[in-house]
Amino acid sequence: MLPSSLIVIVATALFTLGAALMLIWGWRKGFLRDLDAQSRVIFDDRDWRLARPWESPAERAEREREFGVSLPADKGEWGGAL
């Protein structure tokens, strides 16, 4: 009979190895090359134009320069009342 701590150590090593192999595979396939562009994929074009009350005037000006004039948020959106 094996001590339970040995089973935990082996299982942890296998899970760590699996996670490391997945990370290496993703790196070699190029999934981690342009993380900034990949982080923007989930946004629609309208999402970039919604008014954000928490951003500074400089951030707002930069976003408006890149994506256009801010739009008011609809009910339930980022800054819109529920």
Backbone bond lengths (Angstrom), bond angles and torsions (degrees), N, CA, C in turn:
res aa  C-N    CA-C-N  psi(-1)  N-CA   C-N-CA  omega(-1)  CA-C   N-CA-C  phi
1 M - - - 1.444 - - 1.535 108.56 -
2 L 1.350 115.73 130.92 1.457 121.13 -180.00 1.527 110.04 -85.33
3 P 1.320 116.05 143.29 1.460 117.63 173.66 1.531 109.54 -65.99
4 S 1.310 116.79 144.95 1.465 120.39 -176.22 1.526 112.09 -63.43
5 S 1.295 118.15 -29.06 1.463 120.35 179.66 1.532 111.00 -64.96
6 L 1.320 117.86 -32.73 1.458 120.91 177.27 1.527 110.35 -66.26
7 I 1.312 117.37 -40.17 1.466 121.27 178.30 1.527 110.28 -64.28
8 V 1.307 116.99 -40.74 1.470 120.96 178.74 1.520 110.35 -65.16
9 I 1.312 117.52 -41.61 1.473 121.24 179.92 1.521 110.54 -64.41
10 V 1.317 117.86 -44.67 1.465 121.49 -179.62 1.531 110.39 -65.87
11 A 1.340 117.64 -43.50 1.460 120.54 179.71 1.524 110.62 -63.27
12 T 1.325 117.18 -41.83 1.459 120.87 178.60 1.524 111.04 -63.25
13 A 1.322 116.76 -41.77 1.466 120.62 178.30 1.528 110.80 -63.13
14 L 1.330 117.52 -40.44 1.465 120.39 -179.89 1.534 111.32 -67.46
15 F 1.335 117.24 -43.43 1.460 119.67 177.89 1.526 111.54 -64.35
16 T 1.326 117.82 -39.09 1.456 121.74 178.10 1.522 110.73 -65.08
17 L 1.318 116.87 -42.63 1.461 121.21 177.89 1.523 110.34 -63.27
18 G 1.329 117.10 -42.68 1.468 120.62 178.29 1.521 111.93 -61.49
19 A 1.334 116.91 -44.57 1.467 120.50 178.96 1.528 110.71 -64.67
20 A 1.320 117.78 -40.69 1.470 121.15 179.01 1.524 110.71 -64.58
21 L 1.331 117.16 -40.99 1.466 120.43 178.41 1.526 111.49 -64.76
22 M 1.333 116.76 -38.94 1.470 119.50 177.56 1.525 111.01 -66.11
23 L 1.317 117.79 -39.20 1.458 121.54 177.47 1.526 110.82 -63.59
24 I 1.308 117.20 -44.70 1.470 121.35 178.55 1.523 110.40 -63.08
25 W 1.340 116.76 -43.06 1.458 120.79 178.81 1.533 110.57 -60.80
26 G 1.335 117.58 -45.41 1.455 121.07 178.94 1.520 112.51 -63.87
27 W 1.312 116.23 -37.82 1.467 121.03 178.10 1.536 110.38 -64.12
28 R 1.322 116.64 -45.01 1.465 120.50 -177.79 1.528 112.05 -70.08
29 K 1.334 117.58 -30.54 1.464 121.26 178.54 1.527 112.41 -78.88
30 G 1.337 117.62 -12.46 1.450 121.10 176.16 1.520 114.85 94.87
31 F 1.325 117.89 11.58 1.463 120.66 -179.29 1.529 112.22 -69.62
32 L 1.314 118.69 -18.60 1.461 121.74 -176.33 1.523 112.75 -108.10
33 R 1.324 117.77 13.82 1.461 119.86 -175.87 1.516 113.12 -76.43
34 D 1.315 117.92 -48.02 1.466 121.03 -175.68 1.527 108.88 -124.14
35 L 1.320 115.85 75.35 1.464 120.90 -175.94 1.519 112.14 -67.27
36 D 1.321 118.24 -31.07 1.458 120.56 179.80 1.528 110.63 -63.68
37 A 1.317 117.08 -45.72 1.465 120.37 178.89 1.527 110.80 -66.37
38 Q 1.314 117.15 -38.48 1.457 119.98 179.83 1.518 111.59 -68.29
39 S 1.315 117.76 -30.60 1.465 119.72 178.94 1.521 111.53 -71.80
40 R 1.311 118.97 -19.87 1.457 122.66 -179.63 1.524 112.90 -91.02
41 V 1.303 118.93 -8.68 1.455 122.40 -175.68 1.521 111.98 -63.29
42 I 1.321 117.97 -31.95 1.457 120.46 -174.20 1.521 113.23 -74.43
43 F 1.322 119.07 -12.50 1.447 121.99 -177.60 1.526 111.53 -89.65
44 D 1.325 116.28 139.96 1.460 121.85 169.96 1.525 107.91 -79.86
45 D 1.323 116.70 166.30 1.463 119.98 178.73 1.526 111.05 -61.56
46 R 1.320 117.12 -36.48 1.468 120.37 -179.35 1.531 111.48 -68.30
47 D 1.314 118.14 -32.22 1.466 121.46 -179.67 1.529 112.03 -59.96
48 W 1.315 116.76 -33.09 1.461 120.10 -179.09 1.523 111.62 -72.05
49 R 1.345 116.83 -19.79 1.468 120.44 -176.32 1.520 113.14 -97.53
50 L 1.326 119.10 -7.02 1.458 121.30 -178.27 1.527 111.29 -66.98
51 A 1.321 115.48 140.15 1.465 120.98 178.39 1.525 109.58 -66.97
52 R 1.320 116.34 134.94 1.460 122.12 179.73 1.520 108.07 -121.11
53 P 1.329 117.54 110.31 1.471 119.41 -175.91 1.521 113.96 -67.50
54 W 1.307 119.02 -16.84 1.465 120.94 -175.44 1.520 113.94 -90.45
55 E 1.317 118.89 -10.08 1.458 118.28 -176.72 1.527 111.30 -86.72
56 S 1.304 114.86 153.71 1.464 121.09 -178.93 1.531 109.81 -74.39
57 P 1.321 117.50 162.89 1.471 119.82 177.72 1.535 112.52 -59.19
58 A 1.323 117.00 -35.19 1.468 119.68 178.65 1.528 110.69 -67.30
59 E 1.333 116.98 -42.53 1.464 119.85 177.86 1.529 111.17 -64.75
60 R 1.332 115.97 -40.43 1.465 120.30 179.34 1.534 110.18 -63.65
61 A 1.331 117.27 -43.84 1.465 120.93 -179.79 1.524 110.73 -62.84
62 E 1.318 116.67 -41.45 1.466 119.82 179.26 1.528 111.35 -64.85
63 R 1.340 116.20 -43.31 1.469 120.34 179.70 1.531 110.49 -65.78
64 E 1.335 117.72 -41.01 1.461 120.63 179.22 1.522 111.41 -67.75
65 R 1.328 116.83 -34.24 1.473 120.33 177.33 1.526 110.39 -65.33
66 E 1.324 116.14 -37.77 1.466 120.14 -176.88 1.526 112.97 -83.08
67 F 1.350 117.98 -36.72 1.467 120.06 -171.27 1.520 114.53 -118.27
68 G 1.320 118.80 -7.60 1.456 120.63 179.69 1.523 111.59 108.91
69 V 1.325 115.33 177.21 1.458 122.67 -176.27 1.526 110.15 -63.07
70 S 1.338 115.85 143.23 1.462 121.37 -179.70 1.522 111.37 -66.03
71 L 1.318 115.18 145.94 1.458 122.50 176.36 1.524 108.76 -109.94
72 P 1.331 117.60 148.11 1.476 118.26 175.04 1.529 109.75 -70.84
73 A 1.315 115.32 146.28 1.464 120.23 -178.58 1.520 110.24 -77.01
74 D 1.329 116.26 139.74 1.458 121.27 174.35 1.518 109.57 -77.36
75 K 1.298 116.11 170.32 1.455 121.74 179.89 1.533 109.59 -59.36
76 G 1.335 116.34 125.68 1.462 121.47 178.67 1.513 114.51 91.04
77 E 1.327 118.80 -7.71 1.463 120.30 178.14 1.520 109.78 -87.16
78 W 1.303 116.79 -175.31 1.457 124.61 -171.63 1.508 114.13 -38.59
79 G 1.304 117.50 -60.77 1.451 120.55 -176.27 1.517 112.86 -107.12
80 G 1.332 117.42 -0.08 1.453 121.37 -175.66 1.528 112.32 -76.45
81 A 1.316 116.05 149.03 1.461 120.53 178.57 1.526 109.37 -71.50
82 L 1.291 115.42 147.80 1.464 119.96 179.42 1.452 110.50 -85.30
